[in-house]
């Protein structure tokens, strides 16, 4: 099977570099085996072991067939790269086992995740990896996945975490689809196929010539089709993003930190100020960024802002809802965060009004498959959000903030209950940090990924999330 990469897929694939790996990560904390000694924090679910995880992932690959495909370049660059089935696909290469010195701490886990997120994927194989990390305190385990952004588009392909989770400890039945890899095409066959295609499509030959002269052509073409005329006009006159320590050349190493917060607190603030949950979350992030900048001694005035790409604006609004309303598209826009404003209520008001205005000018990335296929959608939504964010020119924003709603009931992987879920979003070019937010089972989980050199104090930013949330809750009194 040979499938040509879409223009945007090809652009993501070629944007990969050692200092900017373009893969989207996801960290899940799950219960360990119930030892009966009262130390296990779960609900008696059996936990997950390596062999059962391999079997589970292998049984679900039929739902995400692209996870058995790899990318092949066309000889002489006479066309976009193609997806081909990996004739030597090895599930045990992709699903790996690791461990912390027991009892492993949260800090040790985050350091390991940062190191794993720093490593580019092997481009000679399917572009994903999964790690079962054992040894966490309390008998818990962690599952860390990373998937190249070119692999997940939310429509033809989902993130692997979307399909391995179930709504009960008993894994749902999935049709057994036997798979035998097809023979991979030779270099000569790829070349002949490309030449035949160009001969039949003269216009495509011109496109190929342009692509060879400019790697960015595919990205620009894909982005331009996604924008309506109003957004194009806004982009044309947009000024550069404010100067910020968040914009710096990135190294090849990362740091990772998290903040685990209560969804009920966010909802209380939302109800008190009559705004959206998305507004509250962005206001919390704004307050955290403000406190972090102050900790660095940055001079702030009331007009100081940071510009964020906010690729998601879909969230649960019904307190009693078990699942979010289906998302048919992922929206993306630029939002100025008022980090210079000392009053948390005024910060929230600015953000709420800006979000309301931006809904008129947002761009959409279709994600129809997310509506129809059951599973844990946030992993796929974060991946699609990063794709939407990357269509902005790098000088027009300071950081990327993705957020995605999850079900407000327990989810399970191989019988083990998922306790926490954090997005590990990639750093785009000259972006020192990214923030991914997920709501799940009564909690809101903030995942903060940062460059190891530029964001040595990322733990300060994570702690500032809690401070900002408390400040906003105090404003409700």
Backbone torsions as a table, in degrees:
resi	resn	phi	psi	omega
1	UNK	NA	128.0	178.2
2	UNK	-124.1	125.2	177.8
3	UNK	-129.1	125.9	-179.4
4	UNK	-72.7	137.2	175.8
5	UNK	-64.3	142.0	174.1
6	UNK	-68.1	163.0	178.2
7	UNK	-53.6	-42.7	-178.6
8	UNK	-71.9	-39.7	176.0
9	UNK	-57.5	-45.3	-179.7
10	UNK	-63.8	-38.0	179.3
11	UNK	-64.8	-43.5	177.3
12	UNK	-62.3	-41.7	-179.2
13	UNK	-60.9	-39.6	-176.7
14	UNK	-84.0	-14.0	177.4
15	UNK	-77.1	-12.6	-178.0
16	UNK	-58.8	136.2	173.1
17	UNK	-147.7	167.5	-177.5
18	UNK	-64.7	-30.9	-179.9
19	UNK	-92.9	-10.7	179.0
20	UNK	-135.8	69.8	174.3
21	UNK	-65.6	128.5	-174.8
22	UNK	-99.3	61.0	173.6
23	UNK	-119.9	148.4	-179.2
24	UNK	-99.5	128.1	-177.3
25	UNK	-107.2	159.6	177.9
26	UNK	-146.2	128.6	-179.4
27	UNK	-115.8	120.4	177.5
28	UNK	-114.2	132.7	172.5
29	UNK	-101.8	126.0	-176.2
30	UNK	-125.5	160.0	178.0
31	UNK	-68.0	151.8	172.1
32	UNK	-95.0	-179.5	178.4
33	UNK	-58.3	139.5	179.3
34	UNK	-72.9	109.5	-175.4
35	UNK	-89.1	-6.8	177.9
36	UNK	74.7	13.8	-178.7
37	UNK	-107.4	6.8	176.6
38	UNK	83.2	-4.8	-177.8
39	UNK	-88.7	-17.5	-177.6
40	UNK	-75.1	129.2	-176.3
41	UNK	-82.0	-0.7	-173.9
42	UNK	-87.1	-156.8	-174.1
43	UNK	-118.6	27.1	-179.5
44	UNK	90.8	2.4	177.1
45	UNK	-67.8	153.2	-166.8
46	UNK	-77.6	-6.1	-174.8
47	UNK	80.1	-179.4	-178.4
48	UNK	-134.0	137.9	176.2
49	UNK	-112.3	168.6	-172.0
50	UNK	-61.4	-48.3	-176.2
51	UNK	-61.8	-41.8	-179.7
52	UNK	-69.4	-32.1	177.3
53	UNK	-67.3	-42.2	177.4
54	UNK	-59.4	-46.1	-179.8
55	UNK	-62.5	-41.5	-179.4
56	UNK	-63.3	-49.1	-178.9
57	UNK	-61.1	-44.1	-178.6
58	UNK	-62.5	-37.3	-179.2
59	UNK	-71.3	-21.8	-178.2
60	UNK	-98.6	-3.8	-177.3
61	UNK	-64.1	-22.9	176.9
62	UNK	-63.1	-24.5	178.4
63	UNK	-79.3	-20.4	178.8
64	UNK	-133.1	67.7	-172.5
65	UNK	-58.8	-24.9	-179.3
66	UNK	-63.8	-16.5	178.4
67	UNK	-72.5	-6.3	171.6
68	UNK	-104.2	5.6	-177.8
69	UNK	-102.1	152.1	172.9
70	UNK	-127.0	169.1	-176.6
71	UNK	-98.1	134.8	173.5
72	UNK	-122.8	132.9	176.2
73	UNK	-79.5	146.9	174.8
74	UNK	-80.8	131.6	178.6
75	UNK	-54.2	141.9	180.0
76	UNK	63.6	12.9	179.1
77	UNK	56.9	37.3	-178.7
78	UNK	-88.5	48.2	178.9
79	UNK	146.2	169.1	178.1
80	UNK	-68.0	153.8	174.8
81	UNK	-59.5	165.0	-177.7
82	UNK	-127.2	152.5	169.3
83	UNK	-86.8	133.2	173.4
84	UNK	-133.9	150.3	176.1
85	UNK	-66.5	136.6	178.9
86	UNK	-79.3	108.2	-176.1
87	UNK	-68.6	-16.4	179.8
88	UNK	-114.3	30.0	-176.8
89	UNK	-56.6	129.9	-177.4
90	UNK	-128.1	106.6	-176.0
91	UNK	-62.0	-32.3	-178.0
92	UNK	-74.7	-15.5	172.4
93	UNK	-73.3	-37.5	-175.1
94	UNK	-85.2	-34.8	177.1
95	UNK	-99.7	112.0	-170.7
96	UNK	-117.6	165.8	-176.4
97	UNK	-122.4	134.6	177.5
98	UNK	-142.7	171.5	-179.0
99	UNK	-156.0	150.1	172.2
100	UNK	-98.8	153.4	174.4
101	UNK	-63.4	112.9	-172.2
102	UNK	-69.1	138.7	-3.9
103	UNK	-84.7	120.9	-176.3
104	UNK	-72.8	140.1	-179.4
105	UNK	-91.5	167.5	176.3
106	UNK	-61.6	-40.0	-179.3
107	UNK	-62.9	-40.2	178.0
108	UNK	-65.7	-38.8	177.6
109	UNK	-63.2	-46.0	-178.0
110	UNK	-65.9	-34.3	176.4
111	UNK	-65.8	-41.4	178.4
112	UNK	-65.3	-43.0	178.6
113	UNK	-60.8	-41.6	178.5
114	UNK	-60.4	-41.7	179.5
115	UNK	-67.6	-40.8	179.0
116	UNK	-66.7	-38.7	179.4
117	UNK	-68.5	-21.1	-178.5
118	UNK	-76.2	-20.9	-172.7
119	UNK	-88.0	124.5	175.5
120	UNK	-64.1	153.9	176.6
121	UNK	-76.7	153.2	178.1
122	UNK	-74.6	112.4	-175.1
123	UNK	-77.1	-2.8	175.0
124	UNK	-89.2	-0.6	-179.1
125	UNK	-129.4	170.4	172.3
126	UNK	-53.6	140.1	-164.0
127	UNK	-88.8	63.7	176.7
128	UNK	-160.0	156.6	175.2
129	UNK	-146.4	152.7	175.7
130	UNK	-137.2	137.4	-178.8
131	UNK	-123.3	127.3	167.6
132	UNK	-91.9	116.5	-177.0
133	UNK	-108.2	113.1	-177.1
134	UNK	-100.6	168.6	173.1
135	UNK	95.5	6.2	178.0
136	UNK	-66.5	148.8	177.5
137	UNK	-55.5	147.4	-179.2
138	UNK	79.8	11.8	179.7
139	UNK	74.6	10.5	-178.2
140	UNK	-80.2	166.7	174.1
141	UNK	-129.3	167.8	175.7
142	UNK	-130.6	149.0	174.7
143	UNK	-123.7	118.2	179.4
144	UNK	-113.4	125.8	177.4
145	UNK	-118.8	147.7	171.1
146	UNK	-139.0	133.4	-174.7
147	UNK	-133.7	133.6	179.8
148	UNK	-63.6	140.3	-177.7
149	UNK	-62.9	-23.9	178.2
150	UNK	-71.3	-17.2	-175.4
151	UNK	-84.2	-32.4	-172.2
152	UNK	-109.3	117.2	177.1
153	UNK	-117.9	-0.7	177.0
154	UNK	79.2	-6.6	-178.3
155	UNK	-123.5	-60.1	177.3
156	UNK	-84.9	-24.3	-177.5
157	UNK	-144.7	137.7	179.0
158	UNK	-110.6	165.4	174.9
159	UNK	-75.8	146.1	-172.5
160	UNK	-60.4	-32.5	178.1
161	UNK	-64.0	-19.4	179.8
162	UNK	-66.8	-29.1	-170.0
163	UNK	-112.4	-11.3	-178.4
164	UNK	-90.3	-9.5	-179.4
165	UNK	-92.9	146.9	-179.2
166	UNK	-127.7	164.0	-178.4
167	UNK	-88.6	-2.3	178.3
168	UNK	-143.9	162.3	178.9
169	UNK	-60.6	-22.4	178.2
170	UNK	-89.7	113.1	-178.7
171	UNK	-56.8	138.5	-179.6
172	UNK	-68.2	153.4	179.2
173	UNK	-75.6	131.4	176.6
174	UNK	-123.7	134.2	-178.1
175	UNK	-55.7	133.1	178.7
176	UNK	-78.9	112.3	-178.6
177	UNK	-110.3	104.3	179.2
178	UNK	-58.9	141.8	-178.6
179	UNK	-132.3	128.0	172.9
180	UNK	-127.4	124.7	-176.8
181	UNK	-66.8	142.9	173.7
182	UNK	-79.5	159.9	176.0
183	UNK	-64.7	134.6	178.6
184	UNK	-73.7	143.2	177.9
185	UNK	-68.5	147.8	176.1
186	UNK	-79.7	169.5	177.2
187	UNK	-60.4	-39.0	-179.7
188	UNK	-65.5	-42.2	179.9
189	UNK	-64.5	-39.7	177.0
190	UNK	-63.6	-40.8	-179.2
191	UNK	-67.1	-46.2	179.8
192	UNK	-62.4	-41.2	178.9
193	UNK	-63.2	-39.7	179.4
194	UNK	-66.7	-42.5	179.9
195	UNK	-64.9	-40.0	178.3
196	UNK	-64.1	-39.8	179.8
197	UNK	-65.7	-42.8	-179.5
198	UNK	-66.9	-36.4	178.9
199	UNK	-65.2	-34.1	-179.2
200	UNK	-84.4	-14.6	-177.5
201	UNK	-133.2	82.0	-178.1
202	UNK	-56.7	-36.9	179.8
203	UNK	-63.0	-35.8	179.0
204	UNK	-66.4	-31.4	177.0
205	UNK	-61.8	-38.7	176.8
206	UNK	-65.2	-40.6	178.6
207	UNK	-61.3	-43.1	179.3
208	UNK	-60.5	-42.1	178.5
209	UNK	-61.2	-40.3	178.3
210	UNK	-66.0	-41.7	-179.9
211	UNK	-61.4	-38.0	-179.2
212	UNK	-67.8	-29.2	179.8
213	UNK	-87.4	-17.9	-178.8
214	UNK	-149.0	111.7	-179.7
215	UNK	-63.6	-22.5	-175.1
216	UNK	-83.5	-6.1	-173.4
217	UNK	-58.3	-43.5	-177.6
218	UNK	-64.1	-41.8	179.4
219	UNK	-63.9	-45.0	-179.6
220	UNK	-62.4	-42.1	179.7
221	UNK	-62.6	-43.6	-179.9
222	UNK	-66.3	-40.0	-179.0
223	UNK	-67.1	-40.8	-176.3
224	UNK	-64.9	-33.5	178.2
225	UNK	-71.2	-24.6	-177.9
226	UNK	-82.6	-14.0	-175.5
227	UNK	-97.6	142.6	170.4
228	UNK	-89.7	176.1	-172.2
229	UNK	-64.8	-33.8	-178.9
230	UNK	-66.9	-45.7	-179.9
231	UNK	-64.3	-37.0	178.0
232	UNK	-60.7	-40.2	178.7
233	UNK	-65.9	-40.8	179.0
234	UNK	-63.1	-44.1	179.3
235	UNK	-62.2	-35.7	-175.8
236	UNK	-65.8	-31.7	-176.7
237	UNK	-105.1	4.3	-176.8
238	UNK	-65.5	137.6	176.1
239	UNK	-90.4	166.9	-179.0
240	UNK	-67.1	162.5	179.1
241	UNK	-70.3	155.2	177.4
242	UNK	-61.4	151.9	174.3
243	UNK	-62.6	138.4	-175.6
244	UNK	-160.3	146.7	172.7
245	UNK	-65.3	-8.4	176.5
246	UNK	-76.1	-10.5	177.9
247	UNK	-110.7	108.4	-177.6
248	UNK	-157.9	152.6	174.5
249	UNK	-58.2	136.0	-176.8
250	UNK	-94.4	146.1	173.1
251	UNK	-88.2	-173.3	179.4
252	UNK	-92.2	7.3	-176.2
253	UNK	-120.0	154.7	-172.8
254	UNK	-129.1	161.9	167.1
255	UNK	-125.0	151.5	-179.2
256	UNK	-138.4	136.3	177.5
257	UNK	-143.3	162.6	-176.1
258	UNK	-137.3	162.0	169.7
259	UNK	-136.2	126.8	-178.2
260	UNK	-110.2	114.4	-172.7
261	UNK	-126.9	168.7	-175.2
262	UNK	-92.9	123.1	178.6
263	UNK	-63.3	-33.0	-179.4
264	UNK	-62.0	-34.0	178.1
265	UNK	-66.7	-43.6	177.2
266	UNK	-60.3	-41.6	-178.4
267	UNK	-68.2	-34.5	177.7
268	UNK	-63.6	-42.9	178.6
269	UNK	-65.1	-43.6	179.0
270	UNK	-58.5	-45.1	-178.6
271	UNK	-66.5	-39.9	-177.3
272	UNK	-65.0	-40.6	-175.4
273	UNK	-99.8	3.7	175.9
274	UNK	53.5	56.8	178.6
275	UNK	-134.0	-170.8	179.8
276	UNK	-93.5	159.7	176.6
277	UNK	-63.1	-35.3	177.3
278	UNK	-62.2	-40.2	176.7
279	UNK	-59.4	-44.7	-178.9
280	UNK	-61.7	-45.9	-178.0
281	UNK	-62.7	-43.0	179.0
282	UNK	-67.0	-33.4	176.6
283	UNK	-68.5	-37.0	175.7
284	UNK	-62.4	-45.4	178.2
285	UNK	-62.2	-40.5	179.8
286	UNK	-61.7	-45.8	177.4
287	UNK	-62.2	-38.3	178.6
288	UNK	-65.3	-42.8	178.2
289	UNK	-63.9	-37.6	177.6
290	UNK	-60.9	-49.7	-179.1
291	UNK	-63.9	-36.8	177.9
292	UNK	-64.9	-43.5	178.6
293	UNK	-63.2	-40.5	178.2
294	UNK	-64.3	-36.4	178.8
295	UNK	-64.8	-23.1	177.7
296	UNK	-90.0	-1.3	-179.5
297	UNK	77.9	20.1	178.4
298	UNK	-72.3	136.4	177.9
299	UNK	-77.4	119.5	-178.4
300	UNK	-117.0	137.2	169.9
301	UNK	-119.0	169.4	-174.5
302	UNK	-59.0	-26.9	-177.1
303	UNK	-88.5	-1.2	-178.3
304	UNK	-67.1	132.5	178.1
305	UNK	-132.9	160.9	165.5
306	UNK	-120.7	141.0	-178.6
307	UNK	-102.4	124.2	-178.6
308	UNK	-114.4	145.2	165.1
309	UNK	-87.3	122.4	-177.8
310	UNK	-116.0	93.4	-172.9
311	UNK	-81.3	-4.8	-178.8
312	UNK	-129.1	139.3	174.3
313	UNK	-142.6	44.8	-178.9
314	UNK	-126.0	121.8	-178.2
315	UNK	-149.6	157.6	178.0
316	UNK	-68.1	128.3	178.4
317	UNK	-112.4	-13.7	-178.6
318	UNK	-94.7	117.8	-176.8
319	UNK	-58.0	-29.7	-176.7
320	UNK	-95.6	4.7	-175.6
321	UNK	-74.1	139.9	176.1
322	UNK	-90.0	-22.6	-178.6
323	UNK	-143.8	155.1	-179.3
324	UNK	-73.2	160.0	171.3
325	UNK	-62.9	141.1	-177.8
326	UNK	-57.1	137.3	178.1
327	UNK	-97.8	125.8	178.5
328	UNK	-100.7	-10.6	175.0
329	UNK	-156.5	158.2	176.2
330	UNK	-107.2	120.4	-176.1
331	UNK	-96.2	155.5	-176.8
332	UNK	-145.7	135.5	176.7
333	UNK	-158.0	166.1	176.2
334	UNK	-90.5	137.0	-178.0
335	UNK	-135.9	126.0	176.3
336	UNK	-84.4	119.2	-179.4
337	UNK	-92.0	121.5	-174.7
338	UNK	-78.9	70.5	-176.7
339	UNK	-69.6	-18.1	179.0
340	UNK	-81.3	-13.9	-177.7
341	UNK	-78.8	119.6	-177.6
342	UNK	-77.4	-18.7	-176.1
343	UNK	-91.0	118.2	-176.6
344	UNK	-64.3	-31.1	179.9
345	UNK	-68.4	-41.4	178.8
346	UNK	-68.4	-37.1	176.0
347	UNK	-58.4	-47.0	179.9
348	UNK	-62.6	-40.4	-180.0
349	UNK	-62.8	-44.3	178.5
350	UNK	-59.1	-44.7	-176.9
351	UNK	-67.3	-42.4	-179.9
352	UNK	-61.2	-44.1	179.2
353	UNK	-67.3	-39.5	179.5
354	UNK	-66.0	-40.4	178.0
355	UNK	-63.3	-41.0	179.6
356	UNK	-62.4	-41.3	179.2
357	UNK	-69.7	-37.0	-175.7
358	UNK	-70.3	-22.1	179.0
359	UNK	-61.5	-20.7	179.7
360	UNK	-79.7	-17.5	-172.4
361	UNK	-124.7	19.3	-174.6
362	UNK	-80.1	154.5	173.4
363	UNK	-100.7	158.0	-178.2
364	UNK	-125.4	140.5	170.9
365	UNK	-112.4	119.0	-174.8
366	UNK	-63.7	140.3	179.5
367	UNK	-145.3	52.6	-172.6
368	UNK	-63.3	-33.3	-177.3
369	UNK	-61.9	-29.8	-178.7
370	UNK	-63.0	-25.6	-179.2
371	UNK	-74.8	-37.7	-167.3
372	UNK	-96.0	-22.4	-176.1
373	UNK	-102.6	122.1	180.0
374	UNK	-70.5	156.5	-179.6
375	UNK	147.2	-168.9	-178.1
376	UNK	-96.0	93.8	-169.9
377	UNK	-66.5	-30.1	-173.5
378	UNK	-52.3	-38.2	-179.2
379	UNK	-58.0	-43.4	178.4
380	UNK	-71.7	-38.2	-179.2
381	UNK	-64.3	-39.0	176.6
382	UNK	-62.7	-41.8	-179.6
383	UNK	-63.5	-44.7	179.7
384	UNK	-67.1	-34.0	178.4
385	UNK	-62.7	-41.0	178.1
386	UNK	-62.8	-40.2	177.3
387	UNK	-60.9	-42.4	179.1
388	UNK	-64.4	-40.6	-177.9
389	UNK	-65.5	-34.0	-173.2
390	UNK	-70.2	-10.5	179.3
391	UNK	-79.0	-8.5	175.2
392	UNK	-83.5	144.3	174.8
393	UNK	-63.1	140.7	-171.4
394	UNK	-61.9	-30.3	-176.4
395	UNK	-78.3	-3.6	-175.0
396	UNK	-94.1	-2.3	-179.4
397	UNK	-149.3	162.8	-178.7
398	UNK	-100.0	-33.5	179.3
399	UNK	-159.2	167.1	178.0
400	UNK	-110.3	132.2	175.5
401	UNK	-122.1	115.9	175.6
402	UNK	-110.4	141.3	172.0
403	UNK	-140.3	147.5	-174.2
404	UNK	-146.6	136.4	179.2
405	UNK	-80.7	142.9	174.6
406	UNK	-122.6	171.0	-178.9
407	UNK	-68.7	144.8	179.7
408	UNK	-95.6	46.5	174.7
409	UNK	-148.4	159.3	-177.4
410	UNK	-63.1	144.6	172.5
411	UNK	-120.7	157.1	-173.5
412	UNK	-133.5	146.7	173.8
413	UNK	-124.9	112.8	-178.2
414	UNK	59.8	30.7	-179.5
415	UNK	93.1	-17.5	-179.9
416	UNK	-86.6	132.2	-179.2
417	UNK	-74.2	133.2	175.1
418	UNK	-81.7	124.4	-178.5
419	UNK	-94.9	-39.4	-176.9
420	UNK	-142.1	155.1	177.8
421	UNK	-146.2	124.2	-179.0
422	UNK	-124.8	135.1	173.0
423	UNK	-81.2	142.7	174.9
424	UNK	-121.1	83.7	-174.3
425	UNK	-77.4	146.6	-179.3
426	UNK	-73.2	161.2	173.1
427	UNK	-92.3	125.4	174.8
428	UNK	-79.8	173.9	-173.8
429	UNK	-56.8	128.0	178.8
430	UNK	60.5	26.7	175.1
431	UNK	-110.8	116.0	-173.9
432	UNK	-79.6	-15.6	-177.5
433	UNK	-154.0	153.4	171.6
434	UNK	-140.0	151.8	-176.9
435	UNK	-127.7	125.2	176.4
436	UNK	-117.8	132.5	-173.9
437	UNK	-125.4	134.3	179.7
438	UNK	-135.9	133.1	171.6
439	UNK	-97.3	140.2	-179.7
440	UNK	-163.7	129.5	170.9
441	UNK	49.7	47.8	175.0
442	UNK	82.8	8.0	179.4
443	UNK	-127.4	160.1	171.2
444	UNK	-122.2	120.6	-174.3
445	UNK	-108.0	121.6	178.8
446	UNK	-102.3	121.1	174.9
447	UNK	-108.0	124.0	-175.9
448	UNK	-115.6	113.6	177.5
449	UNK	-105.6	138.3	-177.2
450	UNK	-149.7	159.0	174.9
451	UNK	-68.4	138.7	-174.1
452	UNK	-64.2	-34.8	-179.1
453	UNK	-83.5	-50.9	-174.0
454	UNK	-72.8	-24.9	-176.3
455	UNK	-122.1	50.1	177.9
456	UNK	-62.5	-23.0	-179.0
457	UNK	-102.8	33.2	-177.8
458	UNK	-63.7	-25.7	175.9
459	UNK	-63.9	-31.2	176.3
460	UNK	-65.2	-41.8	178.4
461	UNK	-64.6	-39.7	178.4
462	UNK	-63.0	-43.8	178.3
463	UNK	-65.1	-32.3	-179.5
464	UNK	-67.8	-22.4	175.8
465	UNK	-61.8	-46.4	178.7
466	UNK	-64.1	-41.6	179.0
467	UNK	-61.2	-43.0	-179.1
468	UNK	-65.6	-40.7	179.3
469	UNK	-64.2	-42.2	178.0
470	UNK	-64.5	-37.8	178.8
471	UNK	-63.4	-42.1	179.7
472	UNK	-70.1	-36.9	177.2
473	UNK	-64.1	-38.4	177.2
474	UNK	-63.3	-31.1	179.0
475	UNK	-69.5	-16.0	177.9
476	UNK	-79.8	-15.8	-174.9
477	UNK	-66.8	NA	NA
